[in-house]
Amino acid sequence: MATRLAAVVVGIATWLLFVGLEAGSTSPRASTTLAFVDGSGGLSLTETGLVQRPLLGTRGVGVYAWSPDGRRIAYVTTSGALRIVGADGSGQRTLLEKAPFGDFAWSPDGRRIAYTGAGGTSVQIYIISAGGGKPRPLVRSVPSSVLPTWSSRGEIAFTSARTDRGHIYSISPDGGQLRILVRRAADSFPAWSPDGGLLLFQRSECVRGACGTALSVVRADGSRLRRLIFVPNHPIGDLAATWSPDGTRIALERPKSRRFGREIVVVGVDGSGVRVVTKGVYDATSPAWSPDGRTIAYDSESSIHLVNADGSRKRRFVDLGGRPAWRPSS
């Protein structure tokens, strides 16, 4: 009798474990909050994928980014306004009615935002307080300065859209010496590593007779430039590359070779370990690392999916949404 009872208990335990694993594969719980653009064009937050909390009043969301402390989200509307909203949906306000052009960057302390705006007949980078106020130009000596990225060490890197001076520069947000990190006109889309020691960027190259875009890194002092991965027959600026939280890997999207659609690829910061993590997925874009570096969220056919960073356990997370961004762990 005791033996039979033990067998029944083991059987029930095994069944419950199986059910739990199956439920976990269809309804995974994220380790933190995920923001995304929902079907109405506004911002929503979710922890489980099933329960979603819209941030009321956010509409026409284009580019957006969490503040470093995870308490606020800044976003640019499709009409060109720069706005900030609390992660709890409170305190929404407009910093600029009509100015931002393209991407922007939070300062490490969350007190300021660098953005690209119109400056006479050209464009240049401005800095504005996250609490509002009058913006000020970052640097006037570099015409057509765009795409600011703010280092955790305090430096701002940016590029020039002019072909005759299209280098990648670095400067302190409060002024100081302007440095050229990369001296080529066809280099752009800089992104600092989490510790501020490396700068990731894209450059137009031709390798073995094929032209395309290379993803490269350089040290913060401009030394040790190296190419990580080359994507042939692909224009610059379309790789959507992003650093892992620990700065050891980079996720990017690229077109599939000989097939339609795009795929998410992970590569080591030394160029090793190139791995396609969305095998079997028709189209995958907009990779976003979870704060623990274990999971990547991505867009696929108007839905948000998750995959482990090693390419295992792909699963649907949000049925209708796109452009995911995880809340910072801090």
C-alpha positions in Angstrom: 0.0 0.0 0.0 2.8 2.4 0.9 4.7 1.6 -2.3 1.5 2.2 -4.4 0.9 5.5 -2.6 4.5 6.6 -3.2 4.1 5.8 -6.9 1.0 7.9 -7.1 2.7 10.8 -5.4 5.6 10.6 -7.8 3.3 10.4 -10.7 1.3 13.5 -9.6 4.5 15.4 -9.0 5.8 14.5 -12.4 2.6 15.6 -14.0 2.6 18.9 -12.2 6.2 19.6 -13.2 5.3 18.8 -16.8 2.3 21.2 -16.7 4.4 23.9 -15.1 7.0 23.7 -17.8 4.4 23.8 -20.5 2.7 26.8 -18.9 6.1 28.5 -18.6 6.8 28.0 -22.3 3.5 29.6 -23.3 3.1 32.3 -20.7 6.7 33.2 -19.6 7.3 35.8 -16.9 9.8 38.4 -17.6 12.4 39.2 -14.9 11.5 42.9 -15.1 9.3 45.4 -16.8 9.1 45.6 -20.6 8.0 48.8 -22.4 6.7 48.7 -25.9 4.6 50.6 -28.5 1.1 49.1 -28.4 -1.5 48.8 -31.2 -2.8 52.4 -30.6 0.7 53.9 -31.0 1.1 54.6 -27.3 3.4 53.2 -24.7 2.5 50.2 -22.6 4.3 48.3 -19.8 4.1 44.6 -18.9 5.8 42.1 -16.6 4.0 39.0 -17.8 3.1 39.7 -21.4 -0.6 39.0 -20.6 -1.3 41.9 -18.2 -0.5 45.2 -19.8 -0.6 48.7 -18.5 -1.0 51.5 -21.0 0.6 54.9 -20.2 -2.4 57.0 -20.8 -1.9 60.1 -22.9 1.1 58.7 -24.9 0.2 58.7 -28.5 2.1 58.8 -31.8 5.2 57.4 -30.1 8.3 57.3 -32.3 11.8 57.0 -30.7 11.7 56.5 -26.9 14.1 55.5 -24.1 14.0 54.8 -20.4 15.8 57.1 -18.0 18.8 55.5 -16.3 17.0 55.0 -13.0 14.0 53.4 -14.8 11.5 56.0 -13.3 10.7 57.9 -16.5 10.4 57.4 -20.2 11.3 60.1 -22.8 9.9 59.9 -26.2 9.6 61.8 -29.5 6.2 61.9 -31.1 5.5 61.5 -34.8 4.8 65.3 -34.8 8.3 66.0 -33.5 7.6 66.9 -29.8 9.9 65.6 -27.1 8.0 64.5 -24.0 8.6 62.8 -20.7 6.2 60.5 -18.7 6.6 58.7 -15.4 6.8 54.9 -15.4 3.6 55.0 -13.3 1.9 57.2 -16.0 2.1 60.4 -14.0 3.8 63.7 -14.6 3.6 63.7 -18.4 5.0 67.0 -19.8 6.4 68.4 -23.1 10.0 69.5 -23.1 10.0 70.7 -26.7 7.1 71.2 -29.0 9.0 70.9 -32.3 12.7 70.3 -32.3 14.1 66.7 -32.0 15.4 65.1 -35.2 16.2 61.5 -34.9 17.5 59.8 -31.7 18.3 61.3 -28.3 20.3 60.3 -25.2 19.8 60.6 -21.4 22.7 61.8 -19.3 23.9 59.1 -16.8 22.3 60.9 -13.9 19.0 61.4 -15.7 19.1 65.2 -15.3 19.7 66.1 -19.0 18.9 65.0 -22.5 21.0 65.4 -25.6 19.1 65.6 -28.9 19.6 66.6 -32.5 17.7 69.7 -33.5 17.5 72.3 -36.3 20.2 75.0 -36.1 19.7 77.6 -38.8 20.4 76.0 -42.2 21.9 72.8 -40.6 21.3 70.6 -37.6 23.2 70.3 -34.4 23.2 68.7 -31.0 21.5 70.4 -28.1 21.3 69.7 -24.4 18.2 70.4 -22.4 17.3 69.8 -18.7 14.9 66.9 -18.1 12.9 69.3 -16.0 12.5 71.7 -18.9 14.1 75.0 -19.8 16.1 76.5 -22.6 18.2 74.1 -24.7 21.8 75.0 -25.4 24.0 73.8 -28.3 26.7 71.3 -27.5 29.3 72.3 -30.1 29.1 74.8 -32.9 32.4 73.9 -34.6 31.1 70.7 -36.2 28.4 71.3 -38.8 25.5 68.9 -39.1 26.2 67.0 -35.8 23.8 64.2 -35.2 23.1 61.0 -33.2 24.4 61.7 -29.7 25.2 58.9 -27.4 26.0 59.7 -23.7 28.7 57.6 -22.0 28.4 56.4 -18.4 31.7 58.2 -17.9 30.1 61.5 -19.0 31.4 61.9 -22.5 29.1 62.5 -25.5 30.0 60.9 -28.8 28.3 61.9 -32.0 28.9 62.0 -35.8 28.7 64.6 -38.5 26.4 64.1 -41.4 28.6 66.1 -43.7 30.6 64.0 -46.1 33.7 66.2 -45.9 33.8 66.1 -42.0 31.9 62.9 -41.3 34.1 61.8 -38.4 32.9 60.4 -35.1 33.7 62.9 -32.3 33.7 62.9 -28.5 33.3 65.9 -26.1 32.3 66.7 -22.5 28.7 67.8 -22.2 29.9 70.9 -20.4 32.5 71.9 -23.1 36.2 71.1 -23.3 38.4 69.6 -25.9 36.7 68.1 -28.9 38.3 64.8 -29.9 38.0 62.8 -33.2 37.6 59.1 -32.3 37.2 57.8 -35.8 38.5 59.6 -38.9 36.2 58.5 -41.8 33.3 60.1 -43.5 31.4 56.9 -43.8 31.2 56.1 -40.1 28.1 56.7 -38.0 25.6 55.4 -35.5 27.9 55.4 -32.4 26.9 53.7 -29.2 28.9 53.5 -26.0 29.4 50.3 -24.1 27.8 50.1 -20.6 31.1 50.9 -18.9 31.9 53.7 -21.4 35.2 52.0 -22.4 34.3 51.1 -26.0 32.4 52.8 -28.7 30.4 50.7 -31.2 29.7 52.1 -34.6 28.8 51.3 -38.2 30.9 52.0 -41.3 30.5 51.5 -45.0 33.1 49.0 -46.3 34.0 46.7 -49.2 35.3 43.3 -48.3 36.5 40.9 -51.0 34.6 42.6 -53.7 31.4 42.9 -51.7 30.3 46.3 -50.3 28.1 46.7 -47.3 28.2 47.7 -43.6 30.7 46.7 -41.0 30.0 46.8 -37.2 33.1 47.9 -35.5 34.4 49.0 -32.0 37.0 51.4 -30.9 38.4 52.3 -27.4 37.2 55.5 -25.8 40.7 57.1 -26.6 40.3 56.2 -30.3 42.7 53.3 -30.3 42.4 49.5 -31.0 39.7 49.8 -33.8 38.5 46.4 -34.9 35.7 45.0 -37.1 33.3 42.6 -35.4 31.0 41.6 -38.2 30.4 42.5 -41.9 27.0 42.5 -43.5 27.3 42.6 -47.4 24.9 44.5 -49.6 23.3 46.3 -46.7 23.1 50.1 -46.1 24.7 51.8 -43.1 22.4 52.6 -40.2 20.1 49.6 -40.5 21.6 47.0 -38.1 19.9 48.1 -34.9 22.9 47.0 -32.9 22.7 47.1 -29.1 25.1 46.2 -26.2 24.4 43.4 -23.7 24.2 44.8 -20.1 27.7 43.4 -19.2 29.3 44.8 -22.4 30.6 41.4 -23.6 28.1 40.8 -26.5 26.2 42.8 -29.1 22.8 41.9 -30.6 22.0 43.2 -34.1 19.5 42.6 -36.8 20.5 41.8 -40.4 18.9 40.5 -43.6 18.8 36.8 -44.1 21.2 35.5 -46.7 19.3 34.3 -49.8 16.0 34.6 -48.1 13.4 37.3 -47.3 13.1 38.7 -43.8 15.6 39.6 -41.1 17.2 37.8 -38.2 18.7 38.6 -34.8 22.4 37.8 -34.4 24.6 37.9 -31.3 28.3 38.4 -31.6 31.1 38.7 -28.9 32.8 42.1 -28.4 36.0 40.5 -29.8 34.1 39.4 -33.0 33.8 35.7 -31.9 30.8 33.5 -31.2 28.6 34.8 -34.0 25.2 33.1 -33.5 21.8 33.5 -35.1 19.3 33.4 -32.2 16.1 33.6 -34.2 16.5 30.5 -36.5 13.2 29.4 -37.9 11.6 32.9 -37.4 10.5 34.5 -40.7 11.2 38.1 -39.7 12.9 39.4 -36.5 13.8 43.0 -35.7 14.5 45.5 -32.9 16.5 43.4 -30.4 16.5 44.4 -26.8 18.5 42.8 -24.0 16.9 42.1 -20.6 18.9 43.7 -17.7 20.3 40.3 -16.6 21.5 39.6 -20.2 19.8 36.2 -20.4 16.9 37.2 -22.7 16.4 39.2 -25.9 13.0 40.7 -26.8 12.3 41.3 -30.5 9.6 42.2 -33.0 8.1 39.6 -35.3 5.0 40.0 -37.4 3.5 42.8 -35.2 4.1 40.9 -32.0 6.9 40.8 -29.4 8.7 37.6 -28.8 11.4 36.5 -26.3 14.4 34.2 -26.9 17.2 33.1 -24.6 20.5 34.8 -25.5 21.9 31.4 -26.6 19.0 31.0 -29.1 16.9 28.5 -27.1 13.3 28.8 -26.0 11.7 31.2 -28.4 8.2 32.2 -27.3 5.5 34.8 -28.0 5.2 37.5 -25.3 2.9 40.3 -26.4 0.4 39.7 -29.1 0.1 43.2 -30.6 3.1 45.5 -30.1 6.6 46.5 -31.2 9.9 48.2 -30.4 10.5 46.6 -27.0 12.8 48.2 -24.3 13.5 46.7 -20.9 13.3 48.8 -17.8 16.9 49.4 -16.4 17.7 47.2 -13.4 18.6 50.2 -11.3 
